[in-house]
Amino acid sequence: MLDFRTRIVIIEDNEAVKDGYALILSSNSGYNVVGTYTTAEEALKNLRKDNPDVIFTDLDLPGMDGITGIRKIKKLDPKIKIIVITVYEDSTMVFDALVAGASGYITKSSNHVELLQAVDQIMHDGAPMSPKIAKMVVSSFQRSTDTPLSNRETEILSLLATGKTYKIAADELNIGIETVKSHVKNIYSKLHANSKSEALEIARRDNLI
């Protein structure tokens, strides 16, 4: 019998926290927690067997750190959606996790409803991120006046930096999704980037947003 539930893996070195997340996520009949690990190395070893749709990971892990783990997971299977769940609210840490391939970033102070909503949001191409973290990421940039990007391109890149999808960016800016895609294409061309993470890395480095 086919199991259509969303397959979830948790990487968290605190056993009590890890088991708590597993319990909360398992309370939703549409979610199936297929693996819980205390290190990124263990999760990577079982990645093919677990075949997760979503991975929740801490950043401060024994052995391989969470950001390196995210990078390796995305390299092995780019389709996996990764949500960082951590105590860190440092803008550099958040940004590094997003550039590495995370699609969402929530703090450990999130309640059980927010935890469950994060999965639902990410599975519908959203980007779960607390307003506080989203605001912090944007305010951490001091925009350079010497930029190749137009004001509209800068707006779009700023929205993508806070995890917004093309559709959400289009809705917020009151433009069509095809227009957003066209702007993104121009952004990649101007920044000599081949992906969103590359464009964000260049923007961060050159203070373009």
Stockholm file with secondary structure:
# STOCKHOLM 1.0

chainA/1-209         MLDFRTRIVIIEDNEAVKDGYALILSSNSGYNVVGTYTTAEEALKNLRKDNPDVIFTDLDLPGMDGITGIRKIKKLDPKIKIIVITVYEDSTMVFDALVAGASGYITKSSNHVELLQAVDQIMHDGAPMSPKIAKMVVSSFQRSTDTPLSNRETEILSLLATGKTYKIAADELNIGIETVKSHVKNIYSKLHANSKSEALEIARRDNLI
#=GR chainA/1-209 SS CCCCSEEEEEECSCHHHHHHHHHHHHTSTTEEEEEEESSHHHHHHTHHHHCCSEEEECSSCSSSCHHHHHHHHHHHCTTCEEEEEESCCCHHHHHHHHHHTCCEEEETTCCHHHHHHHHHHHHTTCCCBCHHHHHHHHHTCCCCSSCSSCHHHHHHHHHHHTTCCHHHHHHHHTSCHHHHHHHHHHHHHHHTCSSHHHHHHHHHHHTCC
#=GC SS_cons         CCCCSEEEEEECSCHHHHHHHHHHHHTSTTEEEEEEESSHHHHHHTHHHHCCSEEEECSSCSSSCHHHHHHHHHHHCTTCEEEEEESCCCHHHHHHHHHHTCCEEEETTCCHHHHHHHHHHHHTTCCCBCHHHHHHHHHTCCCCSSCSSCHHHHHHHHHHHTTCCHHHHHHHHTSCHHHHHHHHHHHHHHHTCSSHHHHHHHHHHHTCC
//
